[in-house]
């Protein structure tokens, strides 16, 4: 449950240094702490109550739906938030979603939250890509909040989004501090409270900055991990017992092939860094 420390540090730092008059700060804090609370309840049941399963998948999903629906509603009712979809690489076409932006934002945030949760299986594995992705969205937040730069780069200009630089910076700082104790051999583990909360934070920042679709590239490591589980389960059912990987999520496959745990983690960090650079490079390909 070391994620409690991470979320606490992010929340306190944001409240101390961010402009609390910016609406998006509260939306992001709500999502991070809300989904973190779901993870906290799950971890609490496992560790304190000694209930081996914690929350059921159904219970967890219902809580996630409620929290992300409220977050999506908060964005839709905010008059200054544009309800269109920004599509990378395509100029001049931004489909208007209107009220349908709520289920779309729910899909983005829930997907990001669960993908990070699936990736948290080795020492330092999840927090490294989270730091890299947060740094990437720190840049996107700054650009989205700067009208002249956003117009020059043909990015959506979101008034107030620049303040999310503080939020993303707090995640980076808290993540680096956590990594000191989570690196191999780990002394502290983030648990579901950390992975669900941080994943949700990345998802909502991507949504606010109108870079939702680019999250697939920025958080590519998390996407690959989630897809490996989906592929493994689907193939197992279709073939009545056969597997694609030795074990899913993907990091366990490499671990069972004989890779040392630190090697898997560091190589996943490297891939996350490369994907981050590719994401930033798309700014000049628009």
Residue, then its C-alpha position, 0 to 999 in steps of 0.5 A: x500500500x505504498x501508493x498511499x504515500x505517492x498519492x498523498x505527496x501528489x495531492x499535497x504538492x498540488x494543493x500547495x503549489x497549483x492555482x486552485x481556481x483552475x477547474x481542471x486541477x480539481x477534476x484530476x485530483x478527484x479522479x486520482x484520489x477516487x480511483x486510488x480509494x478503490x485500490x485502497x479498499x481492495x488492498x485493505x481487504x487483502x492485507x488488513x482483513x485477510x480476505x484473499x481476493x479483496x474486491x471482486x472484479x465486478x465490484x472494482x469495475x462498478x466503482x470505476x464506472x461511477x467515479x469516471x462517470x462523475x469526472x466525465x460529467x464534470x468536464x461536459x458541464x464545464x462551459x470552457x471545455x471543448x467537447x470535440x475529439x482531437x485526432x493526431x496527424x489529421x488536420x481540420x477534422x475534430x469530430x464533436x462528441x457532445x454528451x458522448x464525451x462522457x463514455x469516451x472519457x470513461x473508457x480512456x481513464x478506466x483503460x489507463x487505470x487498469x493497464x497500469x494496474x496490470x503492469x505493476x508486477x515487478x520491482x520498479x516496473x510500473x513506476x518507471x513508465x508512469x514517471x516517463x508518461x507524466x513527464x510527456x504529459x507535463x509537456x503537453x499540458x504546458x503546450x495546451x495552456x499556451x495559446x500561441x504555441x498551441x496554435x503554432x503546433x496545431x494543438x487544441x488550446x485549453x485555457x487553464x490546462x497549463x496548470x496541470x504542469x504542477x500536477x504532472x510534476x508532483x507525480x514525477x517527484x513523488x514517483x522518483x522518491x518512491x522508486x528509490x525504495x521500490x527499485x530491486x529488491x523492493x522495500x515498498x510496493x505501491x499496491x492497487x491504491x497506487x497503480x489504479x490512482x496513478x493510471x487514472x491520473x494519466x488518463x484524466x490528464x490525457x483527456x483534459x489536454x485533448x491528447x487521449x488517443x496519443x495515450x496509446x503511444x505515450x503509455x505504450x508499455x501499459x497498452x502492451x501489458x494489457x493486450x498481452x493479458x487479453x490475447x492470452x485469455x482469449x487464445x486460452x479459451x479458443x484453443x482450450x488450454x493453449x497459451x501464447x505466452x508462458x505467462x501474462x502479463x508480458x513481463x512475467x513471460x520474459x521473467x520465465x524465459x530467464x531474464x533477471x527481474x531488474x533487466x525486465x524492468x529497465x528494458x521496459x523503462x527504455x521502451x517507455x522512454x523511446x515511446x515518449x520521444x516518439x509521442x513528442x515527435x508527433x508535435x512536428x508531424x501535424 
